[in-house]
Amino acid sequence: MKTSVIALSIASLFAGSAIASTTVDVYTEHADSKNHVQSLKLGHQFDFGTGLSIEAKTDKSFELGLEHQFFITDGFYLTPSAKYLFNKSDNFHAERDGTFTIDDVIPGGNGTREVTGYQTFDTMGEGSDVAMFGLEAGYSFDFGLFASARYRMEYAQENTGFKVQIVETMDGGSNVVDQFELSSQSKIARTDLTVGYNFELVSLKATAIHESEKNKDLANLYKGIGAKSSDWSSEVRATFNGFDIVKPYVQYTGKKLYSGLNDEAIRVGITATF
């Protein structure tokens, strides 16, 4: 109910504005770690620099955005932004085979003997809502080159449960020999570094993304299970500019999730600006 009221309020702003700068973005995305996700995003940019956005996905998440763009010169700009994600994403599960020394892998383990088997990592409960606050600086050259840098803090609004188990495999079956659970709120610092070029028919853009978990308890948990609490990922996007209003695009995202498990996503979408 809360998200419906907010969505209707912002939609009324879109409809009531006499300044035409509305963008519709529709896409489908497939990632290794989840099923297909479809999204509809509406954005409106006022002539005085403020932008509003709403995005709804088929995974039941819902995002609201607010930003304001300050043009320092004709090419250089600063954009502070705030977003709120109403998150209803599915639980995450991953596992890896190996030989584990119990006390070294999970804090407070039952001993130091080595076991052969596999380790599981699960999140429990619905995904937490996330509040995001960022600042972007960018420059666009007259001949088509553009670049930007953005720093954003992402604050989980509720605790998320994490559960780690070490399972020993034997001829007679398997047995859980150690287990660790933690409930805490994630706090991620994210940096996006983007460079691109606008050709006549195609725009190309590449982004390097660094994410770092600033919650020390969660950072130590990730390190203990062989995952990284701070890592880089990347995005590459190509947009076709041959039409006046409609611009189809394809985007590839590569991200390391957990101890060598890579999450690769392909997004195909289309934007229309009115």
C-alpha positions in Angstrom: 0.0 0.0 0.0 2.8 2.4 0.9 4.6 1.9 -2.4 1.3 2.2 -4.4 0.6 5.6 -2.8 4.1 6.9 -3.5 4.0 5.6 -7.1 0.7 7.3 -7.8 1.9 10.6 -6.4 5.0 10.6 -8.6 3.0 9.5 -11.6 0.7 12.5 -11.1 3.8 14.8 -11.3 4.8 13.2 -14.6 1.3 13.7 -16.0 0.9 17.2 -14.7 4.2 18.7 -15.9 4.0 20.8 -19.0 7.7 20.3 -19.7 8.4 17.3 -22.0 11.3 15.3 -20.9 9.9 11.9 -20.0 11.8 8.6 -20.6 10.4 5.1 -20.6 12.9 2.2 -20.2 11.7 -1.4 -20.7 14.2 -4.3 -20.5 14.6 -8.0 -19.8 17.7 -9.4 -18.1 19.0 -12.9 -17.6 21.7 -13.6 -15.0 23.4 -16.8 -14.0 22.4 -16.4 -10.3 18.7 -15.9 -11.0 15.8 -16.3 -13.5 14.8 -13.8 -16.1 13.8 -10.4 -14.7 11.7 -7.8 -16.6 11.6 -4.1 -15.7 9.7 -1.0 -16.5 11.3 2.4 -15.5 9.7 5.8 -15.9 11.8 8.9 -15.5 11.1 12.6 -15.8 13.7 15.4 -16.1 12.5 19.0 -15.4 14.2 21.9 -17.2 15.6 23.2 -13.9 17.6 20.1 -13.5 15.6 17.9 -11.1 14.9 14.3 -12.1 12.4 11.7 -10.7 12.2 8.0 -11.5 10.2 4.9 -10.7 11.3 1.4 -11.5 9.3 -1.8 -11.0 10.7 -5.3 -11.6 9.1 -8.7 -11.9 11.1 -9.9 -8.9 8.8 -7.7 -6.8 11.4 -5.0 -6.1 10.5 -1.4 -6.6 12.8 1.6 -6.7 12.2 5.4 -6.4 14.8 7.9 -7.4 15.5 11.7 -7.0 18.4 13.6 -8.5 19.4 17.1 -9.4 22.0 18.0 -12.1 24.1 21.1 -11.7 25.9 22.3 -14.8 29.2 24.0 -13.7 30.2 24.6 -17.3 28.7 23.6 -20.7 30.4 20.2 -20.4 31.0 19.6 -16.7 28.2 18.7 -14.3 27.6 17.5 -10.7 24.6 15.3 -9.8 23.7 14.4 -6.2 21.1 11.6 -6.0 19.0 9.6 -3.6 17.2 6.3 -4.3 15.2 4.0 -2.2 14.8 0.3 -3.1 11.8 -1.6 -1.8 13.4 -5.1 -2.0 11.5 -8.4 -2.2 14.3 -10.4 -3.9 14.7 -14.1 -3.5 17.2 -15.7 -1.1 20.7 -16.4 -2.3 22.5 -19.8 -2.1 26.0 -20.8 -3.1 28.3 -23.6 -2.2 31.9 -24.8 -2.9 33.7 -28.2 -2.6 37.0 -28.5 -0.7 38.9 -29.5 2.4 38.2 -27.2 5.3 39.8 -26.5 8.7 36.8 -25.8 10.7 38.3 -23.3 13.2 40.0 -21.3 10.3 36.9 -21.1 8.1 34.2 -20.1 10.6 34.8 -18.1 13.8 34.0 -20.1 16.9 34.2 -23.5 15.2 34.1 -26.8 17.1 37.8 -27.7 16.5 40.7 -27.5 14.1 40.4 -30.9 12.4 40.2 -30.9 8.6 37.1 -32.2 6.8 36.4 -32.9 3.2 33.1 -32.0 1.8 31.4 -28.8 0.8 30.5 -25.4 2.3 27.2 -23.7 1.9 26.3 -20.0 2.1 22.7 -18.8 2.4 20.8 -15.6 3.0 17.6 -16.0 5.0 14.4 -14.0 4.9 13.3 -11.4 2.4 15.8 -8.9 1.0 16.2 -5.7 3.0 15.1 -2.3 1.7 18.1 -0.2 0.7 18.6 3.6 0.9 21.2 5.0 -1.5 22.9 8.4 -1.6 25.4 9.3 -4.2 27.3 12.1 -6.0 28.3 12.0 -9.7 30.7 14.2 -11.5 31.0 14.1 -15.3 32.2 15.8 -18.5 30.9 15.6 -22.0 33.2 16.7 -24.9 31.8 18.3 -28.1 33.3 15.6 -30.3 31.3 12.7 -28.6 33.6 11.5 -25.7 32.1 11.5 -22.2 33.3 10.3 -18.8 31.9 10.3 -15.3 32.7 9.1 -11.7 30.1 8.4 -9.1 30.4 7.5 -5.4 27.4 6.1 -3.6 26.6 4.7 -0.1 24.0 1.9 0.1 22.4 1.3 3.5 20.3 -1.8 4.2 17.3 -0.8 6.3 16.8 -4.2 8.0 18.9 -7.0 9.2 19.6 -9.8 6.7 20.3 -13.3 8.1 23.4 -15.2 6.8 24.0 -18.9 7.4 27.2 -20.8 6.7 27.5 -24.6 7.0 30.4 -27.0 6.5 29.1 -30.4 5.5 31.5 -33.5 5.6 30.9 -36.1 3.0 31.6 -39.7 3.7 30.8 -43.1 2.1 27.8 -43.4 4.4 26.4 -40.0 3.5 27.0 -36.5 4.7 26.9 -34.7 8.1 26.9 -31.0 9.1 30.0 -30.6 11.2 30.0 -26.8 11.8 27.6 -23.9 11.4 27.7 -20.2 11.8 24.8 -17.7 11.6 24.8 -13.9 11.6 22.1 -11.2 11.3 23.3 -7.7 10.4 22.7 -4.7 8.2 24.8 -4.3 5.1 26.5 -1.0 4.3 28.2 -0.9 0.9 30.4 1.8 -0.6 30.1 1.8 -4.4 32.2 3.6 -7.0 31.3 3.8 -10.7 33.9 4.9 -13.3 32.4 5.4 -16.8 33.8 6.3 -20.2 31.9 6.3 -23.5 31.6 7.7 -27.0 28.6 8.9 -28.9 29.0 7.9 -32.6 26.4 8.8 -35.2 24.5 5.5 -35.1 25.8 3.9 -31.9 26.7 5.0 -28.4 29.2 2.8 -26.5 29.8 2.9 -22.7 32.0 0.9 -20.3 31.8 1.1 -16.5 34.1 -0.2 -13.9 32.3 -0.8 -10.6 33.9 -1.2 -7.2 31.8 -2.3 -4.2 33.1 -2.6 -0.6 31.3 -3.9 2.4 31.8 -1.4 5.3 30.0 -3.5 7.9 33.0 -5.2 9.7 31.0 -8.2 10.8 29.8 -9.0 7.3 33.2 -8.2 5.8 34.9 -10.7 8.2 32.2 -13.3 7.4 32.8 -13.0 3.6 36.5 -13.4 4.1 36.0 -16.4 6.3 34.0 -18.3 3.6 36.4 -17.5 0.8 34.5 -14.6 -0.7 35.7 -11.0 -1.1 34.2 -8.1 0.9 35.6 -5.7 -1.7 35.8 -6.4 -5.4 35.4 -5.0 -9.0 32.8 -5.7 -11.6 32.1 -4.3 -15.0 29.4 -3.2 -17.4 29.5 -2.7 -21.2 26.6 -1.2 -23.1 25.8 -0.4 -26.7 22.9 1.8 -27.7 21.5 2.2 -31.3 20.9 5.9 -32.2 19.3 5.4 -35.6 15.8 6.4 -34.5 14.7 9.8 -33.2 12.7 8.7 -30.1 13.3 5.0 -29.6 16.8 3.7 -28.7 17.3 -0.1 -28.4 20.3 -1.3 -26.4 22.2 -4.4 -25.1 24.2 -4.5 -21.9 26.6 -7.1 -20.5 27.5 -7.2 -16.7 30.2 -9.4 -15.2 30.4 -9.8 -11.4 32.2 -12.2 -9.1 29.8 -13.3 -6.4 31.4 -16.0 -4.2 34.8 -17.8 -4.2 35.2 -17.9 -8.0 31.4 -18.0 -8.8 30.9 -15.5 -11.5 27.5 -13.9 -12.2 27.1 -12.8 -15.8 24.0 -10.9 -16.9 22.7 -9.9 -20.3 20.2 -7.1 -20.6 18.2 -6.3 -23.7 16.0 -3.2 -23.6 14.6 -0.2 -25.3 14.2 3.4 -24.2 11.9 6.1 -25.5 12.2 9.8 -24.7 9.3 12.2 -25.2 
